Each structure stands twice: as structure tokens, then as C-alpha cells.
Amino acid sequence: MTTSSLDEAILRILPTDRDSDAWMRTSQVIRLLTDRGHKVDYPRQVRRRLARMERDGLVLCTIAGQQLLWQRKSWLHGANQMAGLMSASEAVAFHALRRFVADKLPPAVTMDIEPLFKAADTRLAQDREDSRLYRSWVNKIDSVEPTYVLRRPPVNPEVFQTVVTATFFERELLVRYRPAYREEKEDDVKPKRLWPLAIVESAGLMYMVAQNPEHPPRPDEGKPNWLRILYRLDRIISAVESGTAFAYPRDFSLRATIEKEQVFDFLPEAPVVLELALERAEAKRLEERHMSSDQNFEPLPDGRVKATGTVVPSVKLRWWLRSLGAAVEVLAPPTLRDEFVREAAALAKRYGAIA
């Protein structure tokens, strides 16, 4: 006896005799499958699957009036049974997954694996010789932001779930988006068609990488690539599925977008050779965490250290240089040095250091 992914989804949806509503109509099963993103071609498909699983002894069936009602065998239900088959290492893995990643998973995934989360809790709560060490591990690990953390702007939960689900199932969205510093009223914002390609968290903010199908490549106009833009989820006023699926673009790579195109450094420019004069303490830190793969150092006559490396100028690079304060002096390229000279003069004037 084997079960398909649709069969497994049905089994997770069906109630058991332990639930308050112990039976479910076929129409309810179809609706919940659709809500979780499973494709149902026609109602008879689900009825046939249910009938086959009844023959296999996986589900029970009863009749109420004209309705067929379904129930999952209770021995398939419950964290206790699942926990008995789960190792302590697997339980720790699912516990950590829920803690650090669950909020980024689409409902179609979290609803399907929720029993495994519960089983992990049950397994770690059991009085076994290995339970204490495994149970305490998740309280021995964490992550913190490298810079001062500002409060995160709230993201509409309905928008978040819609975007994540559409990204997972590769469905087109109609998005009403409020760009930064836009003064127009929400009622004036018109929806745009977008293909959600990826979800990324950066510096405490959630972004959707989306392709605009209305802006295909136009090499003759100097636009060789699709228009792909970052959209902050907290600025999305509304998002609904258009009812259309899209073919995920083969030329898109999230890893390349992050590492090579460096779009999450914001407004990346052409690579340059950056030369910095650093106080020795900052140079030591840069020896541990390089600013570039070709980074090198040489001493300066005044006791500072000159650091040189090829970088991509961006908003984030400037944020980092500003965070070093007086411990850094930009030597090259000249355009970036002039930019920091102007900023330093304006800052000194602001604080009254220049008459």
C-alpha cells in the first residue's frame, strides 16, 4: 500500500474520533485541500481517493442523509504515536525549524508538518535518558543582529500569508504597493501584476523579489533583462492572487541575486578599488571579516593601516563606513572620498565645529 502526496494531505485534513467534529463532508475536504494549495481537478478525484483509502483501512466512512462523511483512523493521529518513531535528533531538528524558520514557511507546508512539530514537543518532553540534553539544546542557540536593532514595521498577516503562498505555488499576484515617502492616499494606489519569485529577510525587514510581466526584456531599448524589483512586505497595502499561475523563470537565481548582483546592499554600483586608512583596532577586525576577497594591508607612516580591496559601492557599504566614524578615512576612489568629505563638513557644521 502506497499513498500519494494528495492522499497524505487528505489524511492530515481528516478528523479522528478524538476531535470534537469527528466527521467531515467530502466538500469540506476539497475546500481545505484547495486552501492549502493542493490541486483538485474535479470533486470525483477526491471521492475516489477517499474510497480507495477506505478499502486500504486508512479512513472510515459513514452516511448522514445524502452526505458521505469521512474520518481518519485514530491510530494515525496524535503526537504520541509519531513521537514513538521519532529520534531525539529529529525532534531537536523540528523544534529548531519551528523556532527559526516556521514564520517564513507557507501555510501549505506548516499545516502539513504541524503534527511533526507536535510530535517533536512530545518526544522531547518524554522522560528518557537523552531527553534533557536534547530538550535544552534549543535554549542554548540563538542569533542577534550585528547592528543596533530598530523596531520592525508590522506586516499585515493576511498579506504575508498571501505572498508566501503565491511564491510557493508560483501564482501571479495583484499587489497594491506604497513606495517609500509616497504621499498619495491608499485609495489612489492601483494594483500591479507581479510574479513573486522569492522572499528574503534583510536587516529585520521582509522583502518580496518580484518580476513584472508587463516589462519584458527590450534589448533594443537598452533593457536586456526582465524588470525585477524588491518590495517591502510592510509597504504592501493589499495582495490577492489573480487566479493565474506563471512559469518560474529559469534565468532567476536567488543566490546570484544576493551574492553577485548584491541587490540587498541597495543601489549597487560598478565595482571599484576601495582604499581605506584605518586605526589599528579596526584593521584588526577587518583581518577577521574581510571586506573583499582580494583585501590586503600595508602600514602607513602615521601608524594607521591602509586596507585595499575591490568592492561594490552601495547603500550598505556606506552604512558600514559611517559606522566606523573617525576610525576610518576613505582614500579612494576620489568620488567616494569627496562624498564623505562633504558629509563630514556638513556633520561638523551641524554640531557647531565650523563657524
Steps between C-alpha positions, in 0.01 A plus 500: 500500500640838396360849539542800271569854618130577453406195709735617776348848488150349533610293800635810673174685438256233617394499867507195726273375773702713744389826337186692600382485137589141430366480143554713190299537179669443165438864404685613815796279412517652150478855635779446754721334239454799272567745785830324566602529137437144384368468148162329475400446137145386575300390812477138385882479521487557877205264548691225320807559718289485814328180386834338426642599839187357662569168328860518621382554856633851535169684532145431614179599323143550614182642344295790638197560280635549148852584621804277528702579813864406547732441793865405532588189699598621846819297508639736235426800719679651792846606594554208737501240223720711275735587785560132562655474153696825522860511621619770739716649223201525268295659777768765557512571127123556475499704820773729362328518160182629659686752714721654232325435167131420553389861455650497148326181384175512302186364672490215249826377655449585868152347512633179351791469745327635811455141631878458479552818704263366764667160491838669554367676810360172629822310431715756681259509794525127555696378799785333316869495577588720203204740525651767727803573285303507175217700654735767631692541173253742343546727802876502447492647149371830364589779258533875545520790257851641440385861534263700718153358442216733416145384552373300207207651313196274525406287201135430436464127582251447217735666252792291628316169467369592155847595374670193648236263365508657152881482500492134598243399238629742231179698460461854374408774746312827472688728737421849623830643621588823678857606414711680759412864559203484261236745613211366294200354679457123517182523294705650215744208482416276206580126505784370285556149367804334654659157494640430850837327465646499851464618860805645676554638849764774517587721797173415672285576196316255275523539122335337203709470184247531218505505122270736314351308203403827334866600463674227295856541374540767231860474375434762232425749777798406713294279734633145449343353816159457655397770745553348843451716806510467878175567683497547876215296642408762761434747218260270316149634549330191359588185310262254335557215259391578146405138438785454251804277541833601343798309371784560742782673304795270444748787492417613855724392787440641846855415606642687199267792569630525856869424449582618147247772425505609866156658472452469877793734549265751333587711197817307406744674267787386282787334695784724615828463686434636848792638701454572868728637771401318819592520864681183603204365701267527200765348271523205738123446478523516122760224506236273652208604276625604157335775300605324175670185374807695379543704817854593604668724757805721523621726781478879472760749637254641755447159664174420328447209260403531135239242391437444129242281328251483214146575616162596359399846626149488644279637773609222736869565433449865591311398815797287603756775431295754695472259793882512538491875563839667540676162500489494120603737222395429142804549277362373168316501269496882481123522444426307818762696694345830384159373609626427852687833512175683432316292759772562761488875436121503527513292819764727656290805414191336645681446831648852499862401434517736201404866533 
